[in-house]
Amino acid sequence: MGINILSESNFDSIVGTKPALIDFGAEWCVYCKKIAPIIEEIAAEKTDLVFGYVDVDLQPMLAAKFRVHSLPTVLLLKDGQVVKQFLGAQSKETYLNAINEL
């Protein structure tokens, strides 16, 4: 299914209350670029989740809504609520373990 580029205008229609892994990053963020391939691998394996990317420079209100203050920040959502927050680059196993706990 791939990774959806999320904005204020499409967030609710794409994510809604579905289980989702949302990556908040920016083009200039080195660690954001480091985790991007990891998130892409997981998205290819876990088709029962919605995967999204939010560029905080382009979507500051969406970043503020989820209280994103450092990059990268990855949020795991269930029923529209944040159930897990990851700050900084994490391993694929860390993300998968959290997803499998849903």
Biopython code that builds the backbone (N, CA, C, O; Angstrom):
import numpy as np
from Bio.PDB.StructureBuilder import StructureBuilder

atoms = [
    (1, "MET", "N", (0.820, -1.194, 0.000)),
    (1, "MET", "CA", (0.000, 0.000, 0.000)),
    (1, "MET", "C", (0.858, 1.249, 0.000)),
    (1, "MET", "O", (0.449, 2.278, -0.539)),
    (2, "GLY", "N", (2.030, 1.179, 0.590)),
    (2, "GLY", "CA", (2.946, 2.302, 0.554)),
    (2, "GLY", "C", (2.717, 3.314, 1.658)),
    (2, "GLY", "O", (1.908, 3.120, 2.566)),
    (3, "ILE", "N", (3.449, 4.385, 1.545)),
    (3, "ILE", "CA", (3.402, 5.439, 2.551)),
    (3, "ILE", "C", (2.665, 6.639, 1.967)),
    (3, "ILE", "O", (3.017, 7.151, 0.904)),
    (4, "ASN", "N", (1.644, 7.071, 2.683)),
    (4, "ASN", "CA", (0.840, 8.221, 2.270)),
    (4, "ASN", "C", (1.509, 9.513, 2.722)),
    (4, "ASN", "O", (2.003, 9.598, 3.846)),
    (5, "ILE", "N", (1.525, 10.506, 1.861)),
    (5, "ILE", "CA", (1.982, 11.839, 2.236)),
    (5, "ILE", "C", (0.780, 12.528, 2.870)),
    (5, "ILE", "O", (-0.239, 12.749, 2.216)),
    (6, "LEU", "N", (0.911, 12.864, 4.145)),
    (6, "LEU", "CA", (-0.218, 13.386, 4.904)),
    (6, "LEU", "C", (-0.169, 14.902, 5.056)),
    (6, "LEU", "O", (0.899, 15.506, 5.150)),
    (7, "SER", "N", (-1.352, 15.490, 5.076)),
    (7, "SER", "CA", (-1.511, 16.921, 5.288)),
    (7, "SER", "C", (-2.732, 17.127, 6.176)),
    (7, "SER", "O", (-3.463, 16.185, 6.484)),
    (8, "GLU", "N", (-2.936, 18.369, 6.579)),
    (8, "GLU", "CA", (-4.123, 18.678, 7.368)),
    (8, "GLU", "C", (-5.397, 18.317, 6.611)),
    (8, "GLU", "O", (-6.367, 17.843, 7.204)),
    (9, "SER", "N", (-5.390, 18.539, 5.319)),
    (9, "SER", "CA", (-6.605, 18.328, 4.535)),
    (9, "SER", "C", (-6.924, 16.857, 4.271)),
    (9, "SER", "O", (-8.091, 16.519, 4.075)),
    (10, "ASN", "N", (-5.921, 15.970, 4.261)),
    (10, "ASN", "CA", (-6.213, 14.564, 3.949)),
    (10, "ASN", "C", (-6.012, 13.607, 5.126)),
    (10, "ASN", "O", (-6.305, 12.417, 5.009)),
    (11, "PHE", "N", (-5.523, 14.107, 6.243)),
    (11, "PHE", "CA", (-5.181, 13.227, 7.360)),
    (11, "PHE", "C", (-6.372, 12.377, 7.808)),
    (11, "PHE", "O", (-6.261, 11.154, 7.891)),
    (12, "ASP", "N", (-7.487, 13.001, 8.091)),
    (12, "ASP", "CA", (-8.642, 12.262, 8.604)),
    (12, "ASP", "C", (-9.197, 11.263, 7.593)),
    (12, "ASP", "O", (-9.626, 10.175, 7.976)),
    (13, "SER", "N", (-9.195, 11.612, 6.326)),
    (13, "SER", "CA", (-9.733, 10.692, 5.324)),
    (13, "SER", "C", (-8.816, 9.497, 5.082)),
    (13, "SER", "O", (-9.293, 8.415, 4.739)),
    (14, "ILE", "N", (-7.511, 9.677, 5.254)),
    (14, "ILE", "CA", (-6.574, 8.571, 5.043)),
    (14, "ILE", "C", (-6.388, 7.746, 6.310)),
    (14, "ILE", "O", (-6.408, 6.516, 6.264)),
    (15, "VAL", "N", (-6.210, 8.420, 7.433)),
    (15, "VAL", "CA", (-5.915, 7.704, 8.684)),
    (15, "VAL", "C", (-7.194, 7.407, 9.454)),
    (15, "VAL", "O", (-7.465, 6.255, 9.790)),
    (16, "GLY", "N", (-7.977, 8.437, 9.733)),
    (16, "GLY", "CA", (-9.199, 8.234, 10.505)),
    (16, "GLY", "C", (-8.919, 7.525, 11.815)),
    (16, "GLY", "O", (-8.088, 7.973, 12.604)),
    (17, "THR", "N", (-9.610, 6.422, 12.047)),
    (17, "THR", "CA", (-9.401, 5.649, 13.286)),
    (17, "THR", "C", (-8.722, 4.312, 13.007)),
    (17, "THR", "O", (-8.742, 3.413, 13.847)),
    (18, "LYS", "N", (-8.129, 4.185, 11.839)),
    (18, "LYS", "CA", (-7.421, 2.946, 11.491)),
    (18, "LYS", "C", (-6.083, 2.881, 12.232)),
    (18, "LYS", "O", (-5.500, 3.921, 12.540)),
    (19, "PRO", "N", (-5.591, 1.675, 12.521)),
    (19, "PRO", "CA", (-4.231, 1.577, 13.073)),
    (19, "PRO", "C", (-3.248, 2.193, 12.080)),
    (19, "PRO", "O", (-3.318, 1.926, 10.880)),
    (20, "ALA", "N", (-2.332, 3.020, 12.588)),
    (20, "ALA", "CA", (-1.440, 3.751, 11.684)),
    (20, "ALA", "C", (-0.079, 3.990, 12.316)),
    (20, "ALA", "O", (0.040, 4.147, 13.531)),
    (21, "LEU", "N", (0.932, 4.014, 11.481)),
    (21, "LEU", "CA", (2.281, 4.401, 11.867)),
    (21, "LEU", "C", (2.600, 5.666, 11.075)),
    (21, "LEU", "O", (2.673, 5.641, 9.847)),
    (22, "ILE", "N", (2.788, 6.770, 11.792)),
    (22, "ILE", "CA", (2.993, 8.061, 11.156)),
    (22, "ILE", "C", (4.396, 8.569, 11.463)),
    (22, "ILE", "O", (4.789, 8.677, 12.625)),
    (23, "ASP", "N", (5.138, 8.874, 10.421)),
    (23, "ASP", "CA", (6.510, 9.363, 10.508)),
    (23, "ASP", "C", (6.497, 10.880, 10.295)),
    (23, "ASP", "O", (6.107, 11.360, 9.231)),
    (24, "PHE", "N", (6.925, 11.625, 11.312)),
    (24, "PHE", "CA", (7.052, 13.080, 11.209)),
    (24, "PHE", "C", (8.518, 13.405, 10.975)),
    (24, "PHE", "O", (9.371, 13.047, 11.786)),
    (25, "GLY", "N", (8.814, 14.076, 9.880)),
    (25, "GLY", "CA", (10.196, 14.388, 9.554)),
    (25, "GLY", "C", (10.301, 15.665, 8.736)),
    (25, "GLY", "O", (9.352, 16.441, 8.624)),
    (26, "ALA", "N", (11.491, 15.856, 8.166)),
    (26, "ALA", "CA", (11.755, 17.021, 7.319)),
    (26, "ALA", "C", (12.881, 16.662, 6.350)),
    (26, "ALA", "O", (13.694, 15.777, 6.619)),
    (27, "GLU", "N", (12.909, 17.359, 5.230)),
    (27, "GLU", "CA", (13.928, 17.105, 4.202)),
    (27, "GLU", "C", (15.346, 17.281, 4.729)),
    (27, "GLU", "O", (16.247, 16.561, 4.298)),
    (28, "TRP", "N", (15.568, 18.207, 5.638)),
    (28, "TRP", "CA", (16.901, 18.519, 6.133)),
    (28, "TRP", "C", (17.359, 17.590, 7.266)),
    (28, "TRP", "O", (18.508, 17.669, 7.701)),
    (29, "CYS", "N", (16.489, 16.729, 7.736)),
    (29, "CYS", "CA", (16.769, 15.873, 8.899)),
    (29, "CYS", "C", (17.500, 14.597, 8.483)),
    (29, "CYS", "O", (16.932, 13.750, 7.794)),
    (30, "VAL", "N", (18.748, 14.464, 8.898)),
    (30, "VAL", "CA", (19.572, 13.312, 8.541)),
    (30, "VAL", "C", (18.986, 12.019, 9.092)),
    (30, "VAL", "O", (18.919, 11.017, 8.380)),
    (31, "TYR", "N", (18.563, 12.032, 10.344)),
    (31, "TYR", "CA", (18.020, 10.812, 10.957)),
    (31, "TYR", "C", (16.668, 10.431, 10.372)),
    (31, "TYR", "O", (16.306, 9.254, 10.359)),
    (32, "CYS", "N", (15.932, 11.401, 9.894)),
    (32, "CYS", "CA", (14.665, 11.115, 9.210)),
    (32, "CYS", "C", (14.933, 10.308, 7.947)),
    (32, "CYS", "O", (14.205, 9.368, 7.629)),
    (33, "LYS", "N", (15.980, 10.686, 7.237)),
    (33, "LYS", "CA", (16.350, 9.961, 6.019)),
    (33, "LYS", "C", (16.858, 8.557, 6.343)),
    (33, "LYS", "O", (16.723, 7.633, 5.541)),
    (34, "LYS", "N", (17.439, 8.414, 7.528)),
    (34, "LYS", "CA", (17.949, 7.104, 7.952)),
    (34, "LYS", "C", (16.817, 6.121, 8.217)),
    (34, "LYS", "O", (16.937, 4.939, 7.896)),
    (35, "ILE", "N", (15.715, 6.598, 8.801)),
    (35, "ILE", "CA", (14.627, 5.670, 9.127)),
    (35, "ILE", "C", (13.641, 5.469, 7.982)),
    (35, "ILE", "O", (12.852, 4.525, 8.016)),
    (36, "ALA", "N", (13.669, 6.330, 6.974)),
    (36, "ALA", "CA", (12.713, 6.218, 5.864)),
    (36, "ALA", "C", (12.716, 4.829, 5.212)),
    (36, "ALA", "O", (11.639, 4.278, 4.985)),
    (37, "PRO", "N", (13.876, 4.240, 4.903)),
    (37, "PRO", "CA", (13.849, 2.898, 4.306)),
    (37, "PRO", "C", (13.299, 1.832, 5.257)),
    (37, "PRO", "O", (12.696, 0.853, 4.817)),
    (38, "ILE", "N", (13.510, 2.025, 6.548)),
    (38, "ILE", "CA", (12.978, 1.082, 7.540)),
    (38, "ILE", "C", (11.455, 1.132, 7.537)),
    (38, "ILE", "O", (10.793, 0.094, 7.526)),
    (39, "ILE", "N", (10.907, 2.334, 7.546)),
    (39, "ILE", "CA", (9.456, 2.503, 7.524)),
    (39, "ILE", "C", (8.883, 1.927, 6.224)),
    (39, "ILE", "O", (7.825, 1.298, 6.237)),
    (40, "GLU", "N", (9.578, 2.142, 5.105)),
    (40, "GLU", "CA", (9.127, 1.606, 3.821)),
    (40, "GLU", "C", (9.099, 0.081, 3.828)),
    (40, "GLU", "O", (8.169, -0.524, 3.293)),
    (41, "GLU", "N", (10.110, -0.544, 4.430)),
    (41, "GLU", "CA", (10.135, -2.011, 4.548)),
    (41, "GLU", "C", (8.956, -2.518, 5.361)),
    (41, "GLU", "O", (8.293, -3.482, 4.979)),
    (42, "ILE", "N", (8.703, -1.868, 6.475)),
    (42, "ILE", "CA", (7.590, -2.283, 7.336)),
    (42, "ILE", "C", (6.261, -2.104, 6.605)),
    (42, "ILE", "O", (5.374, -2.952, 6.707)),
    (43, "ALA", "N", (6.126, -1.006, 5.871)),
    (43, "ALA", "CA", (4.889, -0.758, 5.122)),
    (43, "ALA", "C", (4.635, -1.850, 4.090)),
    (43, "ALA", "O", (3.485, -2.206, 3.834)),
    (44, "ALA", "N", (5.690, -2.379, 3.501)),
    (44, "ALA", "CA", (5.549, -3.454, 2.522)),
    (44, "ALA", "C", (5.134, -4.764, 3.185)),
    (44, "ALA", "O", (4.470, -5.595, 2.565)),
    (45, "GLU", "N", (5.524, -4.944, 4.441)),
    (45, "GLU", "CA", (5.231, -6.184, 5.171)),
    (45, "GLU", "C", (3.887, -6.151, 5.895)),
    (45, "GLU", "O", (3.196, -7.167, 5.967)),
    (46, "LYS", "N", (3.524, -5.020, 6.417)),
    (46, "LYS", "CA", (2.331, -4.894, 7.276)),
    (46, "LYS", "C", (1.228, -4.152, 6.526)),
    (46, "LYS", "O", (1.101, -2.933, 6.642)),
    (47, "THR", "N", (0.452, -4.875, 5.777)),
    (47, "THR", "CA", (-0.580, -4.250, 4.957)),
    (47, "THR", "C", (-1.857, -3.945, 5.735)),
    (47, "THR", "O", (-2.785, -3.356, 5.182)),
    (48, "ASP", "N", (-1.919, -4.332, 6.995)),
    (48, "ASP", "CA", (-3.114, -4.079, 7.798)),
    (48, "ASP", "C", (-3.048, -2.734, 8.525)),
    (48, "ASP", "O", (-3.961, -2.405, 9.282)),
    (49, "LEU", "N", (-1.995, -1.958, 8.312)),
    (49, "LEU", "CA", (-1.845, -0.636, 8.903)),
    (49, "LEU", "C", (-1.801, 0.422, 7.812)),
    (49, "LEU", "O", (-1.487, 0.138, 6.656)),
    (50, "VAL", "N", (-2.121, 1.640, 8.204)),
    (50, "VAL", "CA", (-1.924, 2.789, 7.333)),
    (50, "VAL", "C", (-0.562, 3.376, 7.693)),
    (50, "VAL", "O", (-0.231, 3.510, 8.871)),
    (51, "PHE", "N", (0.214, 3.720, 6.691)),
    (51, "PHE", "CA", (1.519, 4.335, 6.913)),
    (51, "PHE", "C", (1.492, 5.728, 6.310)),
    (51, "PHE", "O", (0.993, 5.937, 5.204)),
    (52, "GLY", "N", (2.039, 6.678, 7.062)),
    (52, "GLY", "CA", (2.023, 8.044, 6.578)),
    (52, "GLY", "C", (3.286, 8.803, 6.915)),
    (52, "GLY", "O", (4.012, 8.462, 7.849)),
    (53, "TYR", "N", (3.533, 9.839, 6.133)),
    (53, "TYR", "CA", (4.665, 10.724, 6.360)),
    (53, "TYR", "C", (4.144, 12.156, 6.406)),
    (53, "TYR", "O", (3.363, 12.580, 5.553)),
    (54, "VAL", "N", (4.595, 12.893, 7.424)),
    (54, "VAL", "CA", (4.251, 14.304, 7.565)),
    (54, "VAL", "C", (5.542, 15.111, 7.536)),
    (54, "VAL", "O", (6.411, 14.931, 8.390)),
    (55, "ASP", "N", (5.668, 15.994, 6.562)),
    (55, "ASP", "CA", (6.788, 16.930, 6.514)),
    (55, "ASP", "C", (6.416, 18.094, 7.432)),
    (55, "ASP", "O", (5.519, 18.877, 7.118)),
    (56, "VAL", "N", (7.099, 18.201, 8.551)),
    (56, "VAL", "CA", (6.722, 19.206, 9.552)),
    (56, "VAL", "C", (6.922, 20.640, 9.058)),
    (56, "VAL", "O", (6.262, 21.556, 9.548)),
    (57, "ASP", "N", (7.811, 20.844, 8.108)),
    (57, "ASP", "CA", (8.004, 22.186, 7.548)),
    (57, "ASP", "C", (6.801, 22.595, 6.698)),
    (57, "ASP", "O", (6.453, 23.774, 6.634)),
    (58, "LEU", "N", (6.172, 21.621, 6.050)),
    (58, "LEU", "CA", (5.016, 21.907, 5.203)),
    (58, "LEU", "C", (3.695, 21.810, 5.962)),
    (58, "LEU", "O", (2.690, 22.389, 5.552)),
    (59, "GLN", "N", (3.707, 21.073, 7.069)),
    (59, "GLN", "CA", (2.483, 20.831, 7.840)),
    (59, "GLN", "C", (2.691, 21.145, 9.326)),
    (59, "GLN", "O", (2.534, 20.260, 10.167)),
    (60, "PRO", "N", (3.041, 22.386, 9.656)),
    (60, "PRO", "CA", (3.332, 22.711, 11.060)),
    (60, "PRO", "C", (2.129, 22.549, 11.996)),
    (60, "PRO", "O", (2.305, 22.224, 13.170)),
    (61, "MET", "N", (0.928, 22.768, 11.498)),
    (61, "MET", "CA", (-0.250, 22.629, 12.360)),
    (61, "MET", "C", (-0.512, 21.165, 12.714)),
    (61, "MET", "O", (-0.952, 20.860, 13.823)),
    (62, "LEU", "N", (-0.242, 20.267, 11.777)),
    (62, "LEU", "CA", (-0.402, 18.840, 12.042)),
    (62, "LEU", "C", (0.649, 18.372, 13.044)),
    (62, "LEU", "O", (0.356, 17.577, 13.937)),
    (63, "ALA", "N", (1.865, 18.867, 12.891)),
    (63, "ALA", "CA", (2.918, 18.548, 13.860)),
    (63, "ALA", "C", (2.548, 19.076, 15.244)),
    (63, "ALA", "O", (2.758, 18.394, 16.246)),
    (64, "ALA", "N", (2.005, 20.276, 15.300)),
    (64, "ALA", "CA", (1.599, 20.863, 16.581)),
    (64, "ALA", "C", (0.456, 20.075, 17.211)),
    (64, "ALA", "O", (0.430, 19.886, 18.427)),
    (65, "LYS", "N", (-0.475, 19.621, 16.403)),
    (65, "LYS", "CA", (-1.610, 18.835, 16.904)),
    (65, "LYS", "C", (-1.137, 17.597, 17.652)),
    (65, "LYS", "O", (-1.717, 17.216, 18.669)),
    (66, "PHE", "N", (-0.073, 16.967, 17.138)),
    (66, "PHE", "CA", (0.452, 15.755, 17.758)),
    (66, "PHE", "C", (1.648, 16.028, 18.675)),
    (66, "PHE", "O", (2.322, 15.101, 19.124)),
    (67, "ARG", "N", (1.901, 17.309, 18.944)),
    (67, "ARG", "CA", (2.954, 17.740, 19.855)),
    (67, "ARG", "C", (4.330, 17.190, 19.470)),
    (67, "ARG", "O", (5.081, 16.693, 20.310)),
    (68, "VAL", "N", (4.629, 17.294, 18.199)),
    (68, "VAL", "CA", (5.926, 16.866, 17.690)),
    (68, "VAL", "C", (6.898, 18.017, 17.865)),
    (68, "VAL", "O", (6.722, 19.085, 17.279)),
    (69, "HIS", "N", (7.940, 17.791, 18.686)),
    (69, "HIS", "CA", (8.915, 18.836, 18.986)),
    (69, "HIS", "C", (10.337, 18.467, 18.568)),
    (69, "HIS", "O", (11.223, 19.322, 18.563)),
    (70, "SER", "N", (10.559, 17.197, 18.216)),
    (70, "SER", "CA", (11.884, 16.788, 17.758)),
    (70, "SER", "C", (11.721, 15.798, 16.616)),
    (70, "SER", "O", (10.685, 15.149, 16.465)),
    (71, "LEU", "N", (12.781, 15.703, 15.814)),
    (71, "LEU", "CA", (12.732, 14.839, 14.638)),
    (71, "LEU", "C", (13.846, 13.813, 14.661)),
    (71, "LEU", "O", (14.934, 14.085, 15.171)),
    (72, "PRO", "N", (13.589, 12.651, 14.122)),
    (72, "PRO", "CA", (12.286, 12.177, 13.698)),
    (72, "PRO", "C", (11.414, 11.774, 14.896)),
    (72, "PRO", "O", (11.916, 11.368, 15.944)),
    (73, "THR", "N", (10.121, 11.897, 14.711)),
    (73, "THR", "CA", (9.146, 11.385, 15.663)),
    (73, "THR", "C", (8.231, 10.454, 14.886)),
    (73, "THR", "O", (7.699, 10.822, 13.838)),
    (74, "VAL", "N", (8.053, 9.256, 15.402)),
    (74, "VAL", "CA", (7.156, 8.288, 14.781)),
    (74, "VAL", "C", (6.073, 7.961, 15.805)),
    (74, "VAL", "O", (6.360, 7.632, 16.956)),
    (75, "LEU", "N", (4.825, 8.061, 15.359)),
    (75, "LEU", "CA", (3.695, 7.791, 16.234)),
    (75, "LEU", "C", (2.946, 6.556, 15.755)),
    (75, "LEU", "O", (2.734, 6.362, 14.558)),
    (76, "LEU", "N", (2.550, 5.728, 16.713)),
    (76, "LEU", "CA", (1.698, 4.585, 16.430)),
    (76, "LEU", "C", (0.310, 4.930, 16.957)),
    (76, "LEU", "O", (0.142, 5.202, 18.146)),
    (77, "LEU", "N", (-0.675, 4.918, 16.076)),
    (77, "LEU", "CA", (-2.035, 5.288, 16.441)),
    (77, "LEU", "C", (-2.968, 4.088, 16.363)),
    (77, "LEU", "O", (-2.836, 3.227, 15.494)),
    (78, "LYS", "N", (-3.905, 4.055, 17.288)),
    (78, "LYS", "CA", (-4.977, 3.057, 17.273)),
    (78, "LYS", "C", (-6.248, 3.783, 17.672)),
    (78, "LYS", "O", (-6.261, 4.512, 18.664)),
    (79, "ASP", "N", (-7.307, 3.595, 16.918)),
    (79, "ASP", "CA", (-8.579, 4.278, 17.160)),
    (79, "ASP", "C", (-8.401, 5.797, 17.210)),
    (79, "ASP", "O", (-9.089, 6.488, 17.961)),
    (80, "GLY", "N", (-7.475, 6.301, 16.405)),
    (80, "GLY", "CA", (-7.247, 7.734, 16.337)),
    (80, "GLY", "C", (-6.437, 8.317, 17.480)),
    (80, "GLY", "O", (-6.225, 9.528, 17.536)),
    (81, "GLN", "N", (-5.984, 7.468, 18.393)),
    (81, "GLN", "CA", (-5.227, 7.924, 19.557)),
    (81, "GLN", "C", (-3.784, 7.422, 19.501)),
    (81, "GLN", "O", (-3.522, 6.314, 19.033)),
    (82, "VAL", "N", (-2.859, 8.242, 19.979)),
    (82, "VAL", "CA", (-1.455, 7.840, 20.033)),
    (82, "VAL", "C", (-1.286, 6.802, 21.142)),
    (82, "VAL", "O", (-1.606, 7.063, 22.302)),
    (83, "VAL", "N", (-0.782, 5.626, 20.775)),
    (83, "VAL", "CA", (-0.526, 4.579, 21.771)),
    (83, "VAL", "C", (0.961, 4.395, 22.031)),
    (83, "VAL", "O", (1.356, 3.820, 23.046)),
    (84, "LYS", "N", (1.788, 4.888, 21.107)),
    (84, "LYS", "CA", (3.238, 4.774, 21.278)),
    (84, "LYS", "C", (3.900, 5.905, 20.504)),
    (84, "LYS", "O", (3.482, 6.253, 19.400)),
    (85, "GLN", "N", (4.950, 6.474, 21.112)),
    (85, "GLN", "CA", (5.704, 7.548, 20.470)),
    (85, "GLN", "C", (7.174, 7.170, 20.488)),
    (85, "GLN", "O", (7.709, 6.760, 21.518)),
    (86, "PHE", "N", (7.820, 7.311, 19.342)),
    (86, "PHE", "CA", (9.252, 7.031, 19.217)),
    (86, "PHE", "C", (9.961, 8.319, 18.847)),
    (86, "PHE", "O", (9.618, 8.961, 17.853)),
    (87, "LEU", "N", (10.945, 8.697, 19.641)),
    (87, "LEU", "CA", (11.742, 9.892, 19.369)),
    (87, "LEU", "C", (13.112, 9.456, 18.885)),
    (87, "LEU", "O", (13.746, 8.602, 19.505)),
    (88, "GLY", "N", (13.569, 10.024, 17.803)),
    (88, "GLY", "CA", (14.865, 9.646, 17.257)),
    (88, "GLY", "C", (14.758, 8.370, 16.434)),
    (88, "GLY", "O", (13.711, 7.725, 16.385)),
    (89, "ALA", "N", (15.858, 8.026, 15.796)),
    (89, "ALA", "CA", (15.900, 6.830, 14.949)),
    (89, "ALA", "C", (15.817, 5.574, 15.805)),
    (89, "ALA", "O", (16.479, 5.467, 16.837)),
    (90, "GLN", "N", (15.003, 4.636, 15.368)),
    (90, "GLN", "CA", (14.823, 3.357, 16.054)),
    (90, "GLN", "C", (15.086, 2.226, 15.069)),
    (90, "GLN", "O", (15.143, 2.444, 13.859)),
    (91, "SER", "N", (15.243, 1.035, 15.592)),
    (91, "SER", "CA", (15.457, -0.134, 14.737)),
    (91, "SER", "C", (14.124, -0.640, 14.183)),
    (91, "SER", "O", (13.057, -0.326, 14.711)),
    (92, "LYS", "N", (14.205, -1.410, 13.134)),
    (92, "LYS", "CA", (13.018, -2.022, 12.549)),
    (92, "LYS", "C", (12.316, -2.882, 13.592)),
    (92, "LYS", "O", (11.088, -2.871, 13.677)),
    (93, "GLU", "N", (13.075, -3.618, 14.379)),
    (93, "GLU", "CA", (12.504, -4.498, 15.399)),
    (93, "GLU", "C", (11.711, -3.721, 16.445)),
    (93, "GLU", "O", (10.677, -4.193, 16.919)),
    (94, "THR", "N", (12.187, -2.543, 16.802)),
    (94, "THR", "CA", (11.483, -1.710, 17.784)),
    (94, "THR", "C", (10.105, -1.335, 17.264)),
    (94, "THR", "O", (9.115, -1.450, 17.986)),
    (95, "TYR", "N", (10.037, -0.888, 16.021)),
    (95, "TYR", "CA", (8.750, -0.531, 15.429)),
    (95, "TYR", "C", (7.844, -1.760, 15.305)),
    (95, "TYR", "O", (6.658, -1.696, 15.628)),
    (96, "LEU", "N", (8.408, -2.875, 14.836)),
    (96, "LEU", "CA", (7.606, -4.090, 14.654)),
    (96, "LEU", "C", (7.054, -4.616, 15.984)),
    (96, "LEU", "O", (5.907, -5.058, 16.054)),
    (97, "ASN", "N", (7.869, -4.565, 17.024)),
    (97, "ASN", "CA", (7.390, -5.031, 18.332)),
    (97, "ASN", "C", (6.205, -4.209, 18.800)),
    (97, "ASN", "O", (5.242, -4.759, 19.334)),
    (98, "ALA", "N", (6.263, -2.906, 18.609)),
    (98, "ALA", "CA", (5.150, -2.034, 19.011)),
    (98, "ALA", "C", (3.910, -2.316, 18.167)),
    (98, "ALA", "O", (2.796, -2.352, 18.690)),
    (99, "ILE", "N", (4.097, -2.513, 16.876)),
    (99, "ILE", "CA", (2.975, -2.811, 15.980)),
    (99, "ILE", "C", (2.323, -4.135, 16.383)),
    (99, "ILE", "O", (1.097, -4.248, 16.411)),
    (100, "ASN", "N", (3.136, -5.115, 16.689)),
    (100, "ASN", "CA", (2.613, -6.435, 17.041)),
    (100, "ASN", "C", (1.870, -6.429, 18.384)),
    (100, "ASN", "O", (1.085, -7.337, 18.659)),
    (101, "GLU", "N", (2.111, -5.422, 19.212)),
    (101, "GLU", "CA", (1.402, -5.297, 20.483)),
    (101, "GLU", "C", (0.002, -4.702, 20.325)),
    (101, "GLU", "O", (-0.791, -4.744, 21.265)),
    (102, "LEU", "N", (-0.313, -4.152, 19.157)),
    (102, "LEU", "CA", (-1.634, -3.544, 18.944)),
    (102, "LEU", "C", (-2.742, -4.559, 19.105)),
    (102, "LEU", "O", (-3.916, -4.218, 18.960)),
]
sb = StructureBuilder()
sb.init_structure("model")
sb.init_model(0)
sb.init_chain("A")
sb.init_seg("    ")
for serial, (resi, resn, name, xyz) in enumerate(atoms, 1):
    if name == "N":
        sb.init_residue(resn, " ", resi, " ")
    sb.init_atom(name, np.array(xyz, "f"), 0.0, 1.0, " ", f" {name:<3s}", serial, name[0])
structure = sb.get_structure()
